[in-house]
Structure formats: C-alpha cells, structure tokens
Amino acid sequence: MTDLGFPNNFLWGASTSAYQVEGAALEDGKGLSQQDVLNENNYNFADASVTSDNYHRYKEDISLMKELGMKSYRFSIAWSRIFPDGTGTPNIKGVEFYHKLIDELVINGIEPIPTLYHYDMPQALVEKYNGWINRQSVTDFVKYADFVIKEYGDKVKYWLTINEQSIIVQYWTQKNYIAKEH
C-alpha cells in the first residue's frame, strides 16, 4: 500500500481523446471524422485541427506524464487516422503514429490504455450510411477494432471499447426527435 492507502499497483494516470489532443486533423492521410465536420458547422465546438498538437509533440507530452508520476495513459485511437474512409486499406502513417505513441509510453513505464472509439466516426461512413444509425456501422467497427487490436495487442494489456456509449444514443435520439418536430 502507498502512503495514501492505494495499492502499489494502482494505475495513476490521465485520459484524453484523439480529437481533443492530437491535432494534425488532416495530416499524413487522416480522413475527416464526424467531430471535424461538427466543428466546422457548429460554433459551439472549438477548433480542434491543431489542439495541443500531440501528434507532433507526443514525446514531450509523455515526458511530462512521467515527470508527474503517471503510471497509465488512457487515449483514443482515431478510427479515421487508421482507416480514413472508415474501411479499406489502413493508413500506414496513422498506424505508425500509434506504434510510436505506445512504444514511447512503454519505454517511460506508462501503461497504454487505448479506447477504440471516442465520438469520432469517420465522416465517410456518416455520409455513406448515416453512421451508427445503420447496422453496417457495427460490421465496420468490428473490422477496425480487429485490425487495431491485432496491430498493437502485443504491447497493450488493457483496452476500452467505446467512451461513454450512452452519449451516442442520446445524440442520435435527440437529433431524430428534433428532426421529427420540424
């Protein structure tokens, strides 16, 4: 036990989403996500095309995490950085970025805990079949998740599937309710 009463293996850490910290919104082959489009079309969202630029500054960020004594980092993998169109051929530069991020975390003694989905469905799938509203999204998500878990699974012990899945349901329910009212 630590002096604070927590077990020694307690994973002190922090969490982020790709959309909120990576920046590089359309660099190295990344496709648009629904968050990118919401940002462009809605003044209630902040511009996240640069953010804290974790895509380019991940080593500095991880150094700060280590300095803070963090033992874990929960981050999301941007589906549209891995599969710019949601399906098809993986984007090699996107795949390489997450390898570098995960490797740097491990080198610094920080447990990587990826989240597979954090509100950033590839916009191509939203345009193709209205995103999560269509069951095809489940098939496409499974293919994406299968690829990501196989790609990074030898370096990652803990995975999270969907960040706050209830928000997805609330968003689509509210959107459809408002559409029916007008």
N, CA and C atoms as a LAMMPS dump frame, in Angstrom:
ITEM: TIMESTEP
0
ITEM: NUMBER OF ATOMS
546
ITEM: BOX BOUNDS ff ff ff
-5.0000000000000000e+02 5.0000000000000000e+02
-5.0000000000000000e+02 5.0000000000000000e+02
-5.0000000000000000e+02 5.0000000000000000e+02
ITEM: ATOMS id mol type element x y z
1 1 1 N 0.83 -1.184 0
2 1 2 C 0 0 0
3 1 3 C 0.879 1.254 0
4 2 1 N 0.404 2.264 -0.709
5 2 2 C 1.101 3.547 -0.701
6 2 3 C 0.741 4.299 0.573
7 3 1 N 1.414 5.416 0.799
8 3 2 C 1.118 6.252 1.963
9 3 3 C -0.332 6.749 1.948
10 4 1 N -0.917 6.812 0.753
11 4 2 C -2.295 7.298 0.616
12 4 3 C -3.328 6.184 0.759
13 5 1 N -2.882 4.96 0.953
14 5 2 C -3.796 3.851 1.115
15 5 3 C -4.176 3.148 -0.189
16 6 1 N -3.57 3.545 -1.292
17 6 2 C -3.833 2.886 -2.562
18 6 3 C -2.85 1.741 -2.748
19 7 1 N -3.25 0.661 -3.409
20 7 2 C -2.31 -0.436 -3.683
21 7 3 C -1.138 0.073 -4.526
22 8 1 N 0.014 -0.525 -4.374
23 8 2 C 1.195 -0.102 -5.128
24 8 3 C 1.011 -0.23 -6.635
25 9 1 N 0.147 -1.142 -7.066
26 9 2 C -0.058 -1.335 -8.498
27 9 3 C -1.223 -0.495 -9.044
28 10 1 N -1.727 0.45 -8.262
29 10 2 C -2.795 1.34 -8.711
30 10 3 C -2.296 2.154 -9.902
31 11 1 N -3.099 2.244 -10.948
32 11 2 C -2.676 2.919 -12.17
33 11 3 C -3.083 4.397 -12.154
34 12 1 N -2.258 5.222 -11.508
35 12 2 C -2.472 6.661 -11.556
36 12 3 C -2.244 7.114 -12.989
37 13 1 N -3.131 7.951 -13.497
38 13 2 C -2.935 8.407 -14.86
39 13 3 C -3.902 9.49 -15.26
40 14 1 N -4.016 9.651 -16.546
41 14 2 C -4.906 10.647 -17.133
42 14 3 C -5.48 10.072 -18.414
43 15 1 N -6.451 10.79 -18.973
44 15 2 C -7.041 10.31 -20.221
45 15 3 C -7.335 11.482 -21.152
46 16 1 N -7.331 11.173 -22.442
47 16 2 C -7.639 12.145 -23.48
48 16 3 C -8.379 11.437 -24.605
49 17 1 N -8.865 12.216 -25.544
50 17 2 C -9.379 11.646 -26.791
51 17 3 C -8.517 12.183 -27.932
52 18 1 N -8.396 11.398 -28.973
53 18 2 C -7.593 11.804 -30.127
54 18 3 C -8.055 13.163 -30.64
55 19 1 N -9.347 13.324 -30.77
56 19 2 C -9.9 14.564 -31.291
57 19 3 C -9.492 15.772 -30.449
58 20 1 N -9.397 15.6 -29.16
59 20 2 C -9.109 16.721 -28.277
60 20 3 C -7.626 17.071 -28.169
61 21 1 N -6.723 16.147 -28.483
62 21 2 C -5.3 16.439 -28.259
63 21 3 C -4.375 16.256 -29.458
64 22 1 N -4.726 15.409 -30.396
65 22 2 C -3.767 15.101 -31.461
66 22 3 C -3.502 16.263 -32.399
67 23 1 N -4.525 16.99 -32.796
68 23 2 C -4.345 17.972 -33.855
69 23 3 C -4.069 17.241 -35.15
70 24 1 N -3.286 17.84 -36.042
71 24 2 C -2.944 17.203 -37.323
72 24 3 C -4.194 16.595 -37.962
73 25 1 N -5.261 17.377 -37.958
74 25 2 C -6.585 16.881 -38.336
75 25 3 C -6.635 16.239 -39.716
76 26 1 N -5.854 16.724 -40.638
77 26 2 C -5.866 16.14 -41.983
78 26 3 C -4.454 15.841 -42.483
79 27 1 N -3.539 15.587 -41.565
80 27 2 C -2.156 15.282 -41.943
81 27 3 C -1.927 13.795 -42.12
82 28 1 N -0.953 13.495 -42.952
83 28 2 C -0.464 12.121 -43.133
84 28 3 C -1.575 11.137 -43.45
85 29 1 N -2.548 11.567 -44.237
86 29 2 C -3.583 10.66 -44.723
87 29 3 C -4.799 10.504 -43.844
88 30 1 N -4.863 11.209 -42.704
89 30 2 C -6.051 11.097 -41.842
90 30 3 C -7.264 11.629 -42.584
91 31 1 N -8.377 10.919 -42.475
92 31 2 C -9.629 11.385 -43.06
93 31 3 C -10.397 12.233 -42.07
94 32 1 N -11.397 12.913 -42.568
95 32 2 C -12.279 13.68 -41.691
96 32 3 C -13.052 12.747 -40.767
97 33 1 N -13.25 13.182 -39.548
98 33 2 C -14.14 12.468 -38.634
99 33 3 C -15.401 13.304 -38.467
100 34 1 N -16.417 12.691 -37.876
101 34 2 C -17.642 13.462 -37.647
102 34 3 C -17.374 14.648 -36.737
103 35 1 N -16.414 14.529 -35.828
104 35 2 C -16.07 15.643 -34.949
105 35 3 C -15.468 16.802 -35.749
106 36 1 N -14.652 16.486 -36.744
107 36 2 C -14.082 17.54 -37.583
108 36 3 C -15.186 18.325 -38.281
109 37 1 N -16.187 17.612 -38.779
110 37 2 C -17.28 18.251 -39.51
111 37 3 C -18.189 19.018 -38.557
112 38 1 N -18.492 18.428 -37.398
113 38 2 C -19.29 19.15 -36.401
114 38 3 C -18.604 20.452 -36.026
115 39 1 N -17.305 20.399 -35.897
116 39 2 C -16.529 21.575 -35.537
117 39 3 C -16.677 22.672 -36.595
118 40 1 N -16.592 22.299 -37.858
119 40 2 C -16.712 23.272 -38.942
120 40 3 C -18.098 23.908 -38.994
121 41 1 N -19.125 23.118 -38.687
122 41 2 C -20.503 23.548 -38.892
123 41 3 C -21.215 24.05 -37.643
124 42 1 N -20.559 24.046 -36.506
125 42 2 C -21.243 24.392 -35.268
126 42 3 C -20.33 25.261 -34.414
127 43 1 N -20.745 26.452 -34.134
128 43 2 C -19.907 27.373 -33.359
129 43 3 C -19.777 26.971 -31.891
130 44 1 N -20.515 25.954 -31.453
131 44 2 C -20.42 25.501 -30.064
132 44 3 C -19.218 24.587 -29.835
133 45 1 N -18.535 24.21 -30.881
134 45 2 C -17.37 23.341 -30.756
135 45 3 C -16.112 24.163 -31.035
136 46 1 N -15.068 23.872 -30.321
137 46 2 C -13.791 24.566 -30.529
138 46 3 C -13.072 23.96 -31.728
139 47 1 N -12.226 24.733 -32.341
140 47 2 C -11.421 24.249 -33.457
141 47 3 C -10.381 23.275 -32.924
142 48 1 N -10.445 22.053 -33.382
143 48 2 C -9.526 21.032 -32.884
144 48 3 C -8.544 20.584 -33.958
145 49 1 N -8.355 21.394 -34.981
146 49 2 C -7.444 20.988 -36.045
147 49 3 C -5.973 21.002 -35.592
148 50 1 N -5.66 21.768 -34.547
149 50 2 C -4.294 21.808 -34.019
150 50 3 C -4.261 21.289 -32.58
151 51 1 N -5.158 21.73 -31.724
152 51 2 C -5.237 21.367 -30.3
153 51 3 C -3.879 21.533 -29.625
154 52 1 N -3.5 20.579 -28.788
155 52 2 C -2.191 20.654 -28.128
156 52 3 C -1.103 19.983 -28.962
157 53 1 N -1.459 19.586 -30.173
158 53 2 C -0.507 19.054 -31.163
159 53 3 C 0.229 17.806 -30.681
160 54 1 N -0.495 16.934 -29.995
161 54 2 C 0.085 15.682 -29.511
162 54 3 C 0.646 14.834 -30.65
163 55 1 N 0.082 14.962 -31.831
164 55 2 C 0.562 14.188 -32.979
165 55 3 C 2.047 14.461 -33.235
166 56 1 N 2.457 15.705 -33.055
167 56 2 C 3.863 16.065 -33.265
168 56 3 C 4.669 16.148 -31.969
169 57 1 N 3.973 16.292 -30.829
170 57 2 C 4.675 16.542 -29.567
171 57 3 C 4.478 15.419 -28.544
172 58 1 N 4.114 14.239 -29.008
173 58 2 C 3.811 13.145 -28.078
174 58 3 C 4.988 12.814 -27.157
175 59 1 N 6.227 12.917 -27.639
176 59 2 C 7.378 12.609 -26.777
177 59 3 C 7.474 13.609 -25.623
178 60 1 N 7.271 14.886 -25.916
179 60 2 C 7.276 15.902 -24.854
180 60 3 C 6.141 15.648 -23.865
181 61 1 N 4.97 15.323 -24.408
182 61 2 C 3.805 15.064 -23.549
183 61 3 C 4.064 13.885 -22.62
184 62 1 N 4.64 12.823 -23.163
185 62 2 C 4.907 11.632 -22.362
186 62 3 C 5.988 11.914 -21.321
187 63 1 N 6.962 12.733 -21.673
188 63 2 C 7.977 13.134 -20.703
189 63 3 C 7.328 13.848 -19.514
190 64 1 N 6.364 14.708 -19.794
191 64 2 C 5.645 15.401 -18.718
192 64 3 C 4.819 14.414 -17.884
193 65 1 N 4.211 13.436 -18.55
194 65 2 C 3.448 12.414 -17.823
195 65 3 C 4.351 11.662 -16.846
196 66 1 N 5.526 11.307 -17.334
197 66 2 C 6.483 10.588 -16.482
198 66 3 C 6.909 11.472 -15.306
199 67 1 N 7.179 12.737 -15.582
200 67 2 C 7.575 13.68 -14.54
201 67 3 C 6.484 13.818 -13.473
202 68 1 N 5.234 13.726 -13.896
203 68 2 C 4.103 13.798 -12.97
204 68 3 C 3.902 12.508 -12.174
205 69 1 N 4.591 11.448 -12.566
206 69 2 C 4.454 10.169 -11.872
207 69 3 C 3.291 9.331 -12.368
208 70 1 N 2.791 9.652 -13.56
209 70 2 C 1.682 8.866 -14.109
210 70 3 C 2.132 7.441 -14.403
211 71 1 N 1.248 6.509 -14.117
212 71 2 C 1.521 5.095 -14.375
213 71 3 C 0.675 4.55 -15.522
214 72 1 N -0.308 5.345 -15.993
215 72 2 C -1.159 4.905 -17.1
216 72 3 C -1.618 6.119 -17.898
217 73 1 N -1.966 5.843 -19.131
218 73 2 C -2.496 6.886 -20.014
219 73 3 C -3.573 6.263 -20.876
220 74 1 N -4.8 6.746 -20.673
221 74 2 C -5.937 6.291 -21.486
222 74 3 C -6.109 7.303 -22.6
223 75 1 N -5.964 6.848 -23.83
224 75 2 C -6.072 7.703 -25.014
225 75 3 C -6.949 6.991 -26.03
226 76 1 N -7.463 7.728 -26.984
227 76 2 C -8.242 7.057 -28.015
228 76 3 C -7.444 6.986 -29.305
229 77 1 N -7.764 5.982 -30.072
230 77 2 C -7.19 5.811 -31.4
231 77 3 C -8.224 6.337 -32.388
232 78 1 N -7.835 7.285 -33.206
233 78 2 C -8.754 7.879 -34.174
234 78 3 C -8.991 6.898 -35.318
235 79 1 N -10.216 6.404 -35.386
236 79 2 C -10.607 5.47 -36.447
237 79 3 C -10.25 6.065 -37.807
238 80 1 N -10.498 7.357 -38.009
239 80 2 C -10.243 7.99 -39.301
240 80 3 C -8.751 8.238 -39.564
241 81 1 N -7.905 8.068 -38.559
242 81 2 C -6.461 8.134 -38.794
243 81 3 C -5.965 6.763 -39.263
244 82 1 N -6.602 5.703 -38.795
245 82 2 C -6.237 4.342 -39.204
246 82 3 C -6.892 3.979 -40.538
247 83 1 N -8.197 4.245 -40.658
248 83 2 C -8.954 3.993 -41.887
249 83 3 C -9.643 5.308 -42.283
250 84 1 N -8.993 6.125 -43.109
251 84 2 C -9.539 7.44 -43.448
252 84 3 C -10.975 7.41 -43.982
253 85 1 N -11.331 6.348 -44.671
254 85 2 C -12.695 6.213 -45.193
255 85 3 C -13.544 5.285 -44.336
256 86 1 N -13.032 4.889 -43.193
257 86 2 C -13.766 4.007 -42.285
258 86 3 C -13.521 2.535 -42.541
259 87 1 N -13.212 2.192 -43.782
260 87 2 C -12.947 0.808 -44.179
261 87 3 C -11.828 0.832 -45.221
262 88 1 N -11.457 -0.336 -45.693
263 88 2 C -10.467 -0.405 -46.772
264 88 3 C -9.064 -0.642 -46.277
265 89 1 N -8.123 -0.014 -46.931
266 89 2 C -6.701 -0.182 -46.635
267 89 3 C -6.287 0.733 -45.493
268 90 1 N -5.557 0.19 -44.517
269 90 2 C -5.098 1.044 -43.411
270 90 3 C -4.127 2.132 -43.882
271 91 1 N -4.19 3.258 -43.223
272 91 2 C -3.288 4.374 -43.472
273 91 3 C -1.985 4.107 -42.707
274 92 1 N -0.937 3.799 -43.419
275 92 2 C 0.333 3.391 -42.804
276 92 3 C 0.874 4.455 -41.845
277 93 1 N 0.8 5.715 -42.226
278 93 2 C 1.318 6.776 -41.347
279 93 3 C 0.517 6.851 -40.047
280 94 1 N -0.781 6.639 -40.123
281 94 2 C -1.601 6.616 -38.913
282 94 3 C -1.252 5.433 -38.031
283 95 1 N -1.075 4.279 -38.631
284 95 2 C -0.686 3.07 -37.901
285 95 3 C 0.662 3.298 -37.212
286 96 1 N 1.609 3.89 -37.932
287 96 2 C 2.937 4.156 -37.373
288 96 3 C 2.863 5.124 -36.188
289 97 1 N 2.009 6.141 -36.284
290 97 2 C 1.896 7.106 -35.186
291 97 3 C 1.537 6.404 -33.879
292 98 1 N 0.543 5.531 -33.915
293 98 2 C 0.134 4.871 -32.672
294 98 3 C 1.18 3.873 -32.187
295 99 1 N 1.941 3.279 -33.095
296 99 2 C 3.074 2.442 -32.655
297 99 3 C 4.085 3.295 -31.891
298 100 1 N 4.409 4.456 -32.441
299 100 2 C 5.382 5.334 -31.779
300 100 3 C 4.853 5.818 -30.428
301 101 1 N 3.585 6.189 -30.381
302 101 2 C 2.982 6.65 -29.128
303 101 3 C 3.023 5.55 -28.066
304 102 1 N 2.576 4.369 -28.424
305 102 2 C 2.537 3.248 -27.481
306 102 3 C 3.953 2.867 -27.043
307 103 1 N 4.875 2.796 -27.993
308 103 2 C 6.268 2.453 -27.655
309 103 3 C 6.857 3.452 -26.674
310 104 1 N 6.597 4.74 -26.898
311 104 2 C 7.143 5.781 -26.021
312 104 3 C 6.552 5.674 -24.617
313 105 1 N 5.264 5.36 -24.537
314 105 2 C 4.646 5.154 -23.228
315 105 3 C 5.316 3.998 -22.496
316 106 1 N 5.485 2.882 -23.179
317 106 2 C 6.076 1.688 -22.569
318 106 3 C 7.513 1.974 -22.121
319 107 1 N 8.291 2.628 -22.963
320 107 2 C 9.675 2.976 -22.623
321 107 3 C 9.724 3.798 -21.336
322 108 1 N 8.716 4.633 -21.119
323 108 2 C 8.676 5.508 -19.952
324 108 3 C 7.911 4.915 -18.773
325 109 1 N 7.592 3.629 -18.85
326 109 2 C 6.942 2.95 -17.732
327 109 3 C 5.489 3.358 -17.521
328 110 1 N 4.827 3.789 -18.59
329 110 2 C 3.433 4.219 -18.513
330 110 3 C 2.573 3.217 -19.276
331 111 1 N 1.579 2.66 -18.594
332 111 2 C 0.698 1.647 -19.181
333 111 3 C -0.221 2.294 -20.226
334 112 1 N -0.118 1.86 -21.506
335 112 2 C -1.032 2.39 -22.517
336 112 3 C -2.409 1.724 -22.393
337 113 1 N -3.455 2.541 -22.391
338 113 2 C -4.827 2.024 -22.317
339 113 3 C -5.635 2.692 -23.43
340 114 1 N -5.633 2.09 -24.619
341 114 2 C -6.354 2.699 -25.731
342 114 3 C -7.873 2.494 -25.649
343 115 1 N -8.581 3.504 -26.123
344 115 2 C -10.023 3.428 -26.346
345 115 3 C -10.208 3.378 -27.853
346 116 1 N -11.033 2.452 -28.308
347 116 2 C -11.207 2.268 -29.745
348 116 3 C -12.101 3.325 -30.386
349 117 1 N -13.029 3.878 -29.618
350 117 2 C -13.942 4.868 -30.206
351 117 3 C -14.281 5.94 -29.184
352 118 1 N -14.037 7.192 -29.567
353 118 2 C -14.334 8.325 -28.698
354 118 3 C -15.008 9.418 -29.532
355 119 1 N -16.205 9.136 -30.012
356 119 2 C -17.061 10.102 -30.747
357 119 3 C -16.507 10.562 -32.078
358 120 1 N -15.633 9.836 -32.69
359 120 2 C -15.043 10.356 -33.929
360 120 3 C -15.132 9.368 -35.088
361 121 1 N -16.366 8.949 -35.382
362 121 2 C -16.564 8.072 -36.533
363 121 3 C -16.065 8.764 -37.803
364 122 1 N -15.439 8.009 -38.701
365 122 2 C -15.035 8.61 -39.968
366 122 3 C -16.244 9.23 -40.682
367 123 1 N -16.083 10.447 -41.118
368 123 2 C -17.167 11.171 -41.787
369 123 3 C -17.631 10.429 -43.034
370 124 1 N -16.731 9.708 -43.685
371 124 2 C -17.108 8.951 -44.877
372 124 3 C -18.234 7.955 -44.572
373 125 1 N -18.214 7.354 -43.376
374 125 2 C -19.272 6.404 -43.011
375 125 3 C -20.564 7.119 -42.636
376 126 1 N -20.441 8.307 -42.073
377 126 2 C -21.629 9.104 -41.769
378 126 3 C -22.322 9.464 -43.082
379 127 1 N -21.548 9.865 -44.066
380 127 2 C -22.113 10.231 -45.368
381 127 3 C -22.619 9.008 -46.123
382 128 1 N -21.933 7.898 -45.989
383 128 2 C -22.286 6.676 -46.73
384 128 3 C -23.6 6.069 -46.248
385 129 1 N -23.774 5.969 -44.919
386 129 2 C -24.988 5.302 -44.428
387 129 3 C -25.5 5.852 -43.101
388 130 1 N -25.184 7.104 -42.794
389 130 2 C -25.697 7.785 -41.603
390 130 3 C -25.086 7.266 -40.3
391 131 1 N -23.878 6.726 -40.365
392 131 2 C -23.15 6.342 -39.163
393 131 3 C -23.814 5.264 -38.333
394 132 1 N -23.795 5.45 -37.022
395 132 2 C -24.259 4.431 -36.082
396 132 3 C -25.721 4.059 -36.279
397 133 1 N -26.48 4.86 -36.934
398 133 2 C -27.905 4.586 -37.14
399 133 3 C -28.083 3.331 -38.007
400 134 1 N -27.075 2.995 -38.797
401 134 2 C -27.137 1.853 -39.707
402 134 3 C -26.33 0.686 -39.123
403 135 1 N -26.885 -0.511 -39.168
404 135 2 C -26.215 -1.692 -38.61
405 135 3 C -24.876 -1.991 -39.277
406 136 1 N -24.669 -1.506 -40.496
407 136 2 C -23.381 -1.714 -41.174
408 136 3 C -22.241 -1.129 -40.34
409 137 1 N -22.546 -0.111 -39.548
410 137 2 C -21.518 0.505 -38.708
411 137 3 C -20.917 -0.502 -37.733
412 138 1 N -21.735 -1.432 -37.263
413 138 2 C -21.232 -2.445 -36.334
414 138 3 C -20.21 -3.334 -37.045
415 139 1 N -20.531 -3.762 -38.258
416 139 2 C -19.61 -4.6 -39.034
417 139 3 C -18.307 -3.852 -39.31
418 140 1 N -18.42 -2.589 -39.7
419 140 2 C -17.222 -1.799 -39.99
420 140 3 C -16.4 -1.551 -38.729
421 141 1 N -17.067 -1.305 -37.609
422 141 2 C -16.349 -1.096 -36.352
423 141 3 C -15.614 -2.364 -35.934
424 142 1 N -16.24 -3.511 -36.101
425 142 2 C -15.599 -4.782 -35.739
426 142 3 C -14.329 -4.985 -36.573
427 143 1 N -14.39 -4.675 -37.857
428 143 2 C -13.201 -4.818 -38.711
429 143 3 C -12.092 -3.87 -38.256
430 144 1 N -12.464 -2.635 -37.951
431 144 2 C -11.493 -1.659 -37.453
432 144 3 C -10.892 -2.136 -36.129
433 145 1 N -11.745 -2.538 -35.193
434 145 2 C -11.28 -2.981 -33.874
435 145 3 C -10.381 -4.205 -33.996
436 146 1 N -10.762 -5.143 -34.845
437 146 2 C -9.961 -6.349 -35.05
438 146 3 C -8.562 -5.98 -35.56
439 147 1 N -8.511 -5.081 -36.513
440 147 2 C -7.214 -4.652 -37.044
441 147 3 C -6.368 -4.01 -35.948
442 148 1 N -6.946 -3.064 -35.219
443 148 2 C -6.208 -2.31 -34.209
444 148 3 C -5.712 -3.228 -33.089
445 149 1 N -6.562 -4.11 -32.614
446 149 2 C -6.165 -4.999 -31.521
447 149 3 C -5.064 -5.957 -31.965
448 150 1 N -5.149 -6.463 -33.182
449 150 2 C -4.07 -7.326 -33.693
450 150 3 C -2.786 -6.536 -33.898
451 151 1 N -2.907 -5.305 -34.362
452 151 2 C -1.733 -4.476 -34.663
453 151 3 C -0.951 -4.104 -33.405
454 152 1 N -1.652 -3.753 -32.319
455 152 2 C -0.993 -3.239 -31.12
456 152 3 C -1.111 -4.176 -29.916
457 153 1 N -1.792 -5.281 -30.083
458 153 2 C -2.104 -6.164 -28.961
459 153 3 C -0.926 -6.731 -28.208
460 154 1 N 0.227 -6.854 -28.863
461 154 2 C 1.405 -7.376 -28.15
462 154 3 C 2.005 -6.342 -27.203
463 155 1 N 1.553 -5.08 -27.287
464 155 2 C 2.085 -4.005 -26.45
465 155 3 C 1.061 -3.485 -25.446
466 156 1 N -0.204 -3.892 -25.615
467 156 2 C -1.3 -3.321 -24.827
468 156 3 C -2.006 -4.422 -24.037
469 157 1 N -2.144 -4.209 -22.72
470 157 2 C -2.849 -5.164 -21.852
471 157 3 C -4.326 -4.831 -21.702
472 158 1 N -4.636 -3.548 -21.624
473 158 2 C -5.991 -3.097 -21.312
474 158 3 C -6.57 -2.301 -22.479
475 159 1 N -7.808 -2.63 -22.832
476 159 2 C -8.496 -1.947 -23.926
477 159 3 C -9.859 -1.454 -23.442
478 160 1 N -10.267 -0.319 -23.949
479 160 2 C -11.639 0.171 -23.757
480 160 3 C -12.286 0.234 -25.131
481 161 1 N -13.542 -0.12 -25.187
482 161 2 C -14.208 -0.198 -26.484
483 161 3 C -14.754 1.156 -26.926
484 162 1 N -15.744 1.652 -26.203
485 162 2 C -16.433 2.885 -26.59
486 162 3 C -16.495 3.804 -25.38
487 163 1 N -16.046 5.029 -25.546
488 163 2 C -16.131 6.013 -24.482
489 163 3 C -17.574 6.497 -24.357
490 164 1 N -18.133 6.366 -23.177
491 164 2 C -19.477 6.869 -22.872
492 164 3 C -20.497 6.582 -23.976
493 165 1 N -20.743 5.303 -24.194
494 165 2 C -21.644 4.901 -25.274
495 165 3 C -23.032 5.518 -25.164
496 166 1 N -23.448 5.881 -23.962
497 166 2 C -24.765 6.49 -23.801
498 166 3 C -24.865 7.823 -24.533
499 167 1 N -23.764 8.525 -24.685
500 167 2 C -23.772 9.814 -25.393
501 167 3 C -24.158 9.611 -26.852
502 168 1 N -23.678 8.542 -27.454
503 168 2 C -24.016 8.255 -28.853
504 168 3 C -25.523 8.093 -28.997
505 169 1 N -26.112 7.333 -28.095
506 169 2 C -27.553 7.095 -28.133
507 169 3 C -28.308 8.403 -27.892
508 170 1 N -27.869 9.171 -26.914
509 170 2 C -28.543 10.443 -26.622
510 170 3 C -28.462 11.392 -27.806
511 171 1 N -27.309 11.467 -28.45
512 171 2 C -27.134 12.362 -29.589
513 171 3 C -28.096 11.998 -30.717
514 172 1 N -28.075 10.715 -31.107
515 172 2 C -28.92 10.295 -32.226
516 172 3 C -30.403 10.373 -31.873
517 173 1 N -30.751 10.068 -30.637
518 173 2 C -32.147 10.163 -30.215
519 173 3 C -32.603 11.613 -30.275
520 174 1 N -31.795 12.52 -29.742
521 174 2 C -32.142 13.944 -29.757
522 174 3 C -32.212 14.47 -31.191
523 175 1 N -31.249 14.103 -32.017
524 175 2 C -31.221 14.561 -33.409
525 175 3 C -32.479 14.108 -34.14
526 176 1 N -32.856 12.849 -33.974
527 176 2 C -34.04 12.331 -34.66
528 176 3 C -35.317 12.93 -34.092
529 177 1 N -35.365 13.184 -32.782
530 177 2 C -36.529 13.79 -32.167
531 177 3 C -36.735 15.211 -32.712
532 178 1 N -35.65 15.966 -32.775
533 178 2 C -35.726 17.34 -33.282
534 178 3 C -36.144 17.334 -34.756
535 179 1 N -35.595 16.408 -35.533
536 179 2 C -35.948 16.32 -36.963
537 179 3 C -37.438 16.03 -37.138
538 180 1 N -38.016 15.181 -36.284
539 180 2 C -39.441 14.846 -36.399
540 180 3 C -40.326 16.015 -35.999
541 181 1 N -39.835 16.862 -35.094
542 181 2 C -40.612 18.013 -34.62
543 181 3 C -40.74 19.087 -35.689
544 182 1 N -39.791 19.145 -36.602
545 182 2 C -39.789 20.215 -37.619
546 182 3 C -40.336 19.685 -38.887
